[in-house]
Every structure is written in C-alpha cells, then in structure tokens.
Amino acid sequence: MQRYFAVDKDLNISDKDKHHIINVMRMKLNDKIEIVYNEKVYMCEINDISKKDVSYSVKDIIDVNNELPLKVTIAVSLVNEKKLDFILQKCTELGVYDFILVNSDRSKIKIDGKEKKKIERWNTITKEAAEQSHRNIKPIVRDIMSINDVLKLDYDLKLTCSTKENEKTIKNVLQNSTNCDRIIIVVGPEGGLTVSEEEKLEKNGFIPVTLGNLILRTETVPIYIMSLVNYEVALWKILIHYYINSRIWIKVVKYYCF
C-alpha cells in the first residue's frame, strides 16, 4: 500500500503527493492509502478523485512501528551530488534517524549560496525513501555544519570512522554500547578526515573506529554502518527474546519438578 506523510494534523498531504496519486499511481475510488502523521499510521480510503484533487477518509489506525529502537545520526562530509543522493536514499531505507552534512577540510563540494535549495531537495529524497520503505518518520537533513559545530553536539555515543590502523572496530563498540539511545557517526570524504580533524573529534568524546581491513568508498561507508546497526538491533531482540523465554521455562521447571 502506498504511504504518504501528512503536512498537518488534519492529514492533508502535499500537492505533489496528490499529483503522485492521480497521475503516477493512477488510483481510483475506494483505493486505500496510508498516511503518516506524528509517527502514527492511518489507513485511508479515497472518496473522490479528479484531475487535480483527491479526498479520502480515515478507515483505521494501523498499529505498526518500523523504526529502530535507537536514533542514529549520520554526519557525512559533503561529496558530489550523485553520491550524496545515494547515501541519503539508502540510509533512510535502512532506518537512519537524521543526517548532518559536514563541510570538512577535504570536502570537494562547496555550496555557494544554494544551501537552502539543496537542503529542500535532499529532504525530498529522504521523504520519498521513507515512504517507499514504510518508515514512521521522515529523516531530516539538517543545516550544513563544520567539524567545530559537530564537536558541540550531545549524544550517548559518538563515533568517528577512522582511516588509522589498530583502532577499535565499530562492531565491537556497538556490541558493548547496548544502553545508548542516540548515536552519531562521523564519516569523512574521499581520503578521510584530516589528522587534525580526527584529533579534535577524539578530544571531544568521539571514539575513533575502523570498519575492518577493506577500504570502502565514502558512499558505501554509511550503508555498511546502518546494515551493521540493523544486524546488532536484530541480535539484541533475539537475545532478549531467548532471555525472557528461558526465565519463563526455568520457572515452569521449578514449579513442576521441585
């Protein structure tokens, strides 16, 4: 079922989304759509549809939450538009909470007077990816920051993807940080962050981590990270499930056998 994000509490959707329903999806009377507002999903039925407008009514509230139990922020250095579009789209599909774009020393892309227009476009990409993947939220692309701005941010766990050898692996750090609700991970551009930038981040509580022995492209790194986060979250759920069930079985055995 097609999902859209409402623009207000009355569950109105944008004109662009109406165009999508009418001219792209070519929906008809009585077709169903899902509309999300404030993380709640409403199943709606189309009551009327014309060449320029569509009306619908709520038929049910769907009790589903497809979000990760922790909020992951990807702070990625500015890269070329095609790569950045790819990062925003795929990381949204994998459950990232929001994005920070970082103007680091080795960033090759400069946004000169076009920041507002660019951010609007990037937020459109995350919105459409969130609808496609049936998210309950739209990840927000925040304003472009410098490394010094990033240093001031407050998170439960702060990580930097480092190109140095012999650093902790991101997998081990995540496995030992199960009580973190908010995580930020800084990803450098092609060539990585400079030594000075890494040192600044480390002095301000960011843990340098490695992704392993392979050298990954900048656009691959955030996707690898989010895949790993999803794996660890799934593993936590399995362990919790078995822990709860094992305690139940222990009580049953004690009750009947002792």
Buried (B, 14 or more C-beta within 10 A) or exposed (E): EBBBBBEEEEBEBEEEBBEBBBEEEEBEEEBBBBBBBEEBBBBBBBEEBEEEEBEBEEEEEEEEEEEBEBBBBBBBBBBEEEBBBBBBBBBBBBBBBBBBBBBBBBBEBEBEEEEEEBBEBBBBBBBBBBBEBBBBBBBBBBEBBEBEBBBEBEBEBBBBBBBEEEBBEBBEBBEEBEEBEBBBBBBBBBEBBBEEBBEBBBEBEBBBBBBEEEEBEBBBBBBBBBBBBBEBBEEBEEEEEEEEEEEEEEEEEEEEEE
